[in-house]
Amino acid sequence: MTFQIQALPPDRFAALFALSDAQLAEKGARRAIADQPGAFPCRVSLADADVGDELILTNYAHLDEHSPYRASHAIYVRKDVEQANPNPGEVPAVLSQRLLSLRAFGCDHMMTDADVVEGSTLADNLRQMFADPAVDYVHIHNAKQGCFAARATRAS
């Protein structure tokens, strides 16, 4: 069983870039300029920002469904990037190079499995999780900071 990793849509965040820093602060968000490589993973492009790229650090409700596991966390999104669309079974480099936390959920949004894995083993771990028919989707997080990284579903 293969998987599909999904990036977040850019239109959900585009308006944030037009806000002043004070307006962003009112929303609990912050503007950032990437000042080192590999430190600002964008959830729209599923790529690390280049030094000098403008980003917004904002809270994102990645599990907004009615569930005890309802959750949100900080994410970075880059300005003026296209939404990544990895091929089925493909793992973007931004994920393959990090320590990750995987949380598998059933269609009732209850957790069925979880693990912490090296990004280099993500594909095998996702295939193993989706071998369980009770798993509907898997949330991928950066294990150290806890930030939501992406959602994986079964590939059609």
N, C-alpha and C positions, 0 to 999 in steps of 0.2 A: 504494500500500500504506500503510495507516494503522497507527498504533501505539497501545499502551496503557501509560501510566505507572503503576507500582505502588508503593504505599506499604508500609511495614513494618507487621506486625500488632502492636497494642498489648499483647496478652497475653504476648508474648515479653519485654516489659520491665516489666510492671506490678509484679512482686515487688521490683524494685530500689527503688521509692519507699518501701517499708516498712523498708528497711535503714538503719542508722545511718550517719553519715559514715565512721566507722572501718570498718564492714563493707563499705561501698562501696569504700573505699581498698584493702581486701584483695583486691577483685575488679578493681582497676585502674580504678575508675569514680569519678566525682565528681558531687556535687549542685551545681546552679547555679541562680541566680535571674536571669532576664533583666533587665538593667539599661539596655538601650538597644534601640530598635526596629531590626529588620532584621539583628540580629547572632546570632540563635539559631534556625537553621532546623530545625524538627522533621521527622524522617523518617517519623513515623506520620501526622501531620495534613497533611504537605506544605504547611506554612504557617510563617511566622516567628512566634516566640513574642511575646506582648505583654509589655511591661515589667511585672515582678512575677510572671510565670509561673515555676513550678518545673520544672526540667528535670534530666535525668541525662545526663552526658557519659560515654559508654561505648564500648568497642571492639565492632565488629560485623564478623563474617566475611561479607563480601558475595560472595565467590567462594570457597566452601568445598569445591568439587569438586576431584577429583584432576586437577591441571593445574599446569604451571609458573607460571601466572598466579594461583594461589591467593593471596588477599589479604584483609586486614581493615584497618579504619581507624576513627577516632573518629567518632561521630555524637551528635547531641542528640535526645532524645525528651522530649516534654512529659508531664506528669502529667494523667491523666483526659481524654484527647482521643480522639476517634473516628478510626478509620483512614480516610484519604482514599480516594476511589474516583473518580478523574477519568474523564470520558467518553473514549471512543476519540478520539484526535487532539487532546485537550485538554492544554495545558501549564499547570500551576499557577504562580501569580505568583512563588512562592518560587524557581522555576527560571528563569522568564523574565527575572528581574532580575539574574542573576549571570553571570560568566564561567564556562563549563563545559568540562569535559573529557569527551569521549565515547569509550567503548571498546566496540567491537563484537566479539561472540564467536559462534563456530559452536557446533553442538550437542556438539562434542567439547571445549568450553571453551577453545579456542585463539583468540587474538585475530586477527581478520580485517581490522580497520580501526580507526583512531583519529583524533580531531581535537580541537581546542580551538575553541569557538564562543561567540559572544555568546548568552545565553539567549533573546534576542528572535528568534533564528533557529533555535531548537531543533527546532521542528516540522518545518521544511523539511529540516534535517540528519538527523533521525530517518527521515523518509520516504525520503531518499536512501540512507541506510544499509540500510534494510529492502528497498530495491529489489534488493539483492544477495541471491539465494536462499541463499547460504552463511551469512548472518547469522541467528542464532537469537534473540539478545537483545543489548541494549546497556546497559552500566552508565554512569550519569551521575554525575559527580563535580564538586564545586566545584573549579575549576582552581587557585585560589590556595592554599587550605589542603589540598586533596587529599581532603577528606572525601567519603565515599559519599553521594550525594543520593537516588538512586532507580534502579529498574530499568525498562527499557522492553522490551516484547515486541510481537510482531505482534498487532494487534487481531483478534479472531475475527469 
